[in-house]
Amino acid sequence: MTIKAFVIGHPINHSRSPLIHGSWLAEHGIDGSYEAIDVAPDELPAFFDRLRSGEFAGGNVTIPHKEAVFALCDDVDPLARTIGAVNTLILRDGRVFGTNTDYLGFLGNLDAAVPAWSDKVEEAVVIGAGGAARAILVALRHRGLGRIHLLNRTLANAEALAAAIGGPILAHRLEEWAENAPRVGLVVNTSSIGMHGTGFDFDLGLLPKTALVTDIVYTPLKTPLLVDATMHGLKTVDGLGMLLHQAVPGFEAWFGVRPEVTPALRATIEATLGH
């Protein structure tokens, strides 16, 4: 019997997930399918009925549904509750289990690109306090970093997020970049700052020469922040690997095989960017 999985969003045409999972299904010779389904917000309850009926083994959730599906899941793991969003659904005995693999994707991307990076990093800066930052903060807390500096245009939002996640997270305004940068070994951008002429300039020359700079955005692959970091001689990691690595746990749960993120898969997805 064909095992079916999906990604839901609204809109959904931009998703690279069908290409990622389709590549793995072909590689492992699995009788399965993975399709992108456009589900409007008011159609979510009806779609969950389809999922509970056994039509699908599970699937992924993307914008704008990551928070809305919380109330529709029969069970949500503690990690997803802390992050405040669900991106992976798994059907178990007619019940829908929700989890979040974004933090695994983030860590898997850095681990693959810069092995043992976290052994050398005591402090990090995370830019942006929106929904995307939550999984990153949980991931860095999980790795045991000594201090995580959360910089955001609106200080109150950073303070609220730091309190919600807990651990060694300190909230700052963007203007406090200069006083924190010399101490940090990792910079993570989770916002659109520095990408669309937002008017705030981060002097990357203040960072230690050993610092690692990453952006969770993958379109464009080389964001202005990463271009700037490269010009300063800093090590950079783009966001495409996060997309690839976050897909691994879901595929394993639905299809019973743990796939690998290979250079060939990355090249396949990278070829679609900008098209």
C-alpha positions in Angstrom: 0.0 0.0 0.0 1.3 3.4 -0.9 2.3 5.5 2.1 1.2 9.1 1.7 2.7 12.3 3.3 2.3 16.0 2.7 3.2 19.6 3.4 0.4 22.0 4.0 0.5 25.8 3.8 -1.2 28.8 2.3 0.2 29.4 -0.3 2.3 26.3 -0.8 3.7 26.5 -4.4 7.0 27.8 -3.1 7.8 24.7 -1.0 10.9 22.6 -1.8 9.7 19.9 0.5 8.1 17.7 -2.2 11.4 17.7 -4.1 13.4 16.8 -1.0 11.1 13.9 0.1 10.6 12.8 -3.5 14.3 12.4 -3.9 14.5 10.3 -0.8 11.5 8.1 -1.8 13.2 7.4 -5.2 16.6 6.8 -3.6 15.2 4.2 -1.2 12.7 2.6 -3.6 9.8 3.3 -1.2 6.2 3.0 -2.4 5.2 6.4 -1.1 4.2 9.9 -2.1 4.7 13.4 -0.7 2.6 16.2 -2.0 2.1 19.9 -1.4 -1.5 20.7 -0.4 -2.8 24.3 -0.2 -5.0 24.4 2.9 -6.6 27.7 3.8 -6.8 28.5 7.6 -10.6 27.8 7.8 -10.0 24.4 6.1 -7.5 23.1 8.7 -10.1 21.2 10.9 -11.5 19.3 7.8 -7.9 18.5 6.7 -7.2 17.1 10.2 -10.2 14.8 9.8 -8.7 13.5 6.6 -5.4 12.9 8.4 -7.1 11.0 11.3 -9.0 8.8 8.8 -5.7 7.2 7.8 -5.4 8.8 4.4 -1.9 10.0 5.3 1.0 8.8 7.6 1.6 12.4 8.4 3.2 15.5 7.0 4.8 18.9 7.4 3.3 22.2 8.3 4.5 25.6 7.0 3.4 29.2 7.0 0.9 30.3 8.2 -0.2 27.2 10.1 2.6 26.3 12.5 0.9 27.9 15.5 -2.7 27.2 14.4 -2.2 23.4 14.3 -1.4 23.3 18.0 -5.0 23.2 19.0 -5.9 20.6 16.4 -3.3 18.0 17.4 -4.3 15.3 19.9 -0.8 15.5 21.5 2.1 17.8 21.2 5.6 17.0 22.4 7.1 19.3 25.2 9.8 20.6 22.8 7.2 21.9 20.3 5.3 23.5 23.2 8.4 25.3 24.3 9.1 26.5 20.7 5.4 27.4 20.3 5.0 25.9 16.9 4.5 22.6 15.2 6.1 21.8 11.8 5.7 18.0 11.7 2.6 15.8 12.1 2.6 12.1 12.7 -0.4 9.8 12.7 -0.4 7.2 15.5 -3.4 4.9 16.0 -5.8 7.5 14.6 -4.4 10.3 16.7 -2.3 13.2 15.4 1.0 13.8 17.2 2.7 17.2 16.7 6.4 18.0 17.0 8.9 20.5 15.8 12.1 19.5 13.9 13.3 23.1 13.1 15.8 23.0 16.0 17.2 19.6 14.8 17.5 21.2 11.3 19.4 24.2 12.7 21.8 22.1 14.7 22.2 19.4 12.0 23.1 22.1 9.5 25.8 23.6 11.7 27.1 20.2 12.8 27.5 19.1 9.1 29.2 22.4 8.0 31.4 23.0 11.0 31.8 19.8 13.1 32.3 20.4 16.8 31.5 24.1 16.4 29.6 24.1 19.8 32.8 22.9 21.6 34.3 26.3 20.9 31.4 28.7 21.4 30.5 30.0 24.8 28.4 33.0 23.8 26.1 33.6 20.8 24.1 36.5 19.3 20.6 35.8 17.9 19.1 38.6 15.8 15.4 38.8 15.8 12.7 37.8 18.3 9.9 36.6 16.0 8.5 33.1 15.6 11.6 31.8 13.7 13.9 32.7 16.7 12.1 30.4 19.1 13.5 27.1 17.7 17.0 28.6 17.4 17.0 29.7 21.0 15.8 26.3 22.2 18.5 24.6 20.1 21.3 26.8 21.5 20.0 26.3 25.0 20.0 22.6 24.4 23.7 22.7 23.4 24.6 24.3 26.7 25.9 27.7 25.6 26.9 29.9 28.5 25.1 33.0 27.2 22.8 33.8 24.4 22.3 37.5 23.5 18.9 38.1 21.9 19.0 41.4 19.9 15.8 42.9 18.6 14.5 46.2 17.4 11.7 46.2 20.0 13.3 45.3 23.4 10.0 44.3 25.0 9.5 41.5 22.4 13.0 40.2 23.1 12.5 40.3 26.8 9.2 38.4 26.5 10.7 35.7 24.3 13.8 35.3 26.6 11.4 34.8 29.5 9.3 32.3 27.6 12.2 30.1 26.6 14.2 30.4 29.8 17.9 29.6 30.3 20.8 31.9 29.8 19.1 34.3 27.3 19.7 38.0 27.7 17.5 40.5 25.8 19.1 43.6 24.2 18.2 46.3 21.7 19.9 46.1 18.3 22.0 49.1 19.3 23.8 46.9 21.9 25.5 44.9 19.1 28.8 46.7 19.5 29.2 45.9 23.2 28.4 42.2 22.8 30.0 41.3 19.5 33.6 41.0 20.7 32.7 38.1 23.0 30.6 35.9 20.8 31.5 32.9 18.7 28.3 32.5 16.8 25.9 35.0 15.1 22.5 33.7 14.0 20.2 35.9 11.9 16.5 34.9 12.1 15.1 38.2 10.8 15.0 40.3 7.6 17.3 42.8 9.2 20.3 43.6 6.9 18.6 41.9 4.0 16.3 44.6 2.6 17.9 47.9 3.5 16.3 48.1 6.9 18.8 50.7 7.9 20.6 48.9 10.7 24.3 48.1 10.1 26.1 45.4 12.1 29.9 46.0 12.2 31.1 42.4 11.8 34.6 43.6 12.2 33.9 43.7 15.9 33.5 39.9 16.0 36.4 37.6 16.9 38.1 36.2 13.8 37.0 32.7 14.8 33.3 33.6 14.9 30.8 31.7 12.8 27.9 33.6 11.1 24.8 31.8 9.9 21.4 32.9 8.4 18.3 30.8 8.6 17.1 32.4 5.3 18.0 30.4 2.2 16.6 32.7 -0.5 18.9 34.3 -1.4 21.4 31.7 -0.5 24.1 34.3 0.2 22.3 37.0 2.1 23.9 40.4 2.6 24.9 39.4 6.1 26.7 36.3 4.9 28.4 38.3 2.1 29.5 40.8 4.6 30.8 38.1 6.9 32.8 36.5 4.1 34.4 39.9 3.3 35.5 40.0 6.9 37.1 36.6 6.6 34.6 34.9 8.9 33.2 31.4 8.5 29.6 31.3 7.2 26.9 28.7 6.9 23.8 29.4 4.8 20.2 28.4 5.7 19.6 25.8 3.0 21.0 23.0 5.1 18.5 23.7 7.9 15.7 23.1 5.5 17.2 19.8 4.4 18.1 18.5 7.9 14.7 19.4 9.5 13.1 17.1 6.9 15.0 14.0 8.1 13.0 13.1 11.3 9.6 13.4 9.6 10.6 11.2 6.6 11.9 8.5 9.1 8.6 8.6 11.1 6.4 8.3 8.0 8.4 6.0 5.8 10.5 4.0 8.2 13.9 4.8 6.8 16.3 7.5 8.0 17.5 9.4 5.0 20.8 11.2 4.6 21.4 14.8 3.5 23.9 14.4 0.7 25.8 16.9 -1.5 23.7 15.6 -4.4 20.4 16.4 -2.7 21.7 19.9 -1.7 22.7 20.5 -5.3 19.3 19.4 -6.6 17.5 21.9 -4.3 20.0 24.7 -4.8 19.4 24.5 -8.5 15.8 25.5 -7.9 16.6 28.6 -6.0 15.9 31.9 -7.7 13.6 30.1 -10.3 
